Amino acid sequence: MEPRTSVGVGPLQLLRMTDGLILHQALYAVAKLGVADLLRDCNRSTSDLAEALRVNEDALYRALRFLAGQGIFCETAPRTFTSSALSRYLCADVPDSVRSILVFRGSPYYFSSFGDFLFSVETGTPAREKALGIDSFEYLRRNPEEARIFDEAMTAISALWAAEIATAYDFGTWASLMDLGGGNGLLLATILNAYPRLRGVLADQAPVLDRARERGHLSANLSDRTQFEAANFLDAVPSGCRAYMMKNILHDWDDGRARQILLNCRRAVPEDGALLLVEYFVADRNVSSLGKTVDLVMLAVTGGRERTVDEHRELLAISGFRMNRVIPIRNEVVIIEAIPA
């Protein structure tokens, strides 16, 4: 009988990669429950937490024990936990909070798409539509609470990049800027605050603009330089600005509809104006990048895709634009400046 050999590093490495699913859902659960806010700068027992949250104490303890092993929370005594440097970003009201992003990623709209990811690989179409039986954006229109979760997550993602985007490019050059599909308006507000002479237009669908007004990012000192304009960029893009910006918009769509959006932009952008695309960067072969990860999200959720700089150049060219320059932001996001050809 041959001696039994130990399991190789390769198989274990691959298996440990799938642990990300468990970590993902554990983070979603504590984010949804608001555990980090309850543990912020204090020690609390899981029995106390469970009573406050009305959940099972033992199950909560096991989840927190697991997360503490990942550096998220800290077990200071048996079944007693406190916050950690990482858990701070799970709180709702701190700069760079990712709580709303994690709540969104555990929602039916997002997470159900990955239960049948093989379907997307086999067909090239979003598993999200198969899972929920409806187009992704129509689903949001019919489910206001899910739409609110989506908006808050997109705002939180924008917040992670907004300051760097505002300083990486001289938006003040254009005097007026329309943020197409700008959601709650946080990015536009950040840019307007950085360029006091710039006028801004937030363009999105009417229900989105209603929620943007409620959030108030463009109120107070920005109200005299801002207007809201209802628009559907698949049908037409409003005129009236010199520069037009789209952040993470084209990646939601396949090439055909992306080209239609760009053609509509071309009709609106004046000859002395510009179109600014803020998109994820797709790294070279055999190199990991956030863009490649988000590309699979687009495959499963919206049917869109992340594009390389060359792919953006080609798409812009057939839509009447010329790529003028590309400005990298921390090698994860780029600003693409395009001008009328």
FENFEN-V840616 format. One record per helix or strand of 3 or more residues. SS is the DSSP state (hx for helix, st for strand). FROM is the first residue (numbers start at 1). TO is the last residue. If there is no record, write none. Layout:
# FENFEN-V840616
{{SS;FROM;TO} {SS;FROM;TO}}
This chain:
# FENFEN-V840616
{{hx;9;17} {hx;20;33} {hx;35;39} {hx;46;53} {hx;57;68} {st;74;77} {st;80;82} {hx;87;90} {hx;99;105} {hx;108;123} {hx;127;132} {hx;136;142} {hx;144;168} {hx;171;174} {st;176;180} {hx;186;194} {st;199;204} {hx;206;215} {hx;220;225} {st;226;230} {st;243;247} {hx;250;252} {hx;255;268} {st;274;280} {hx;290;301} {hx;309;317} {st;321;329} {st;333;340}}
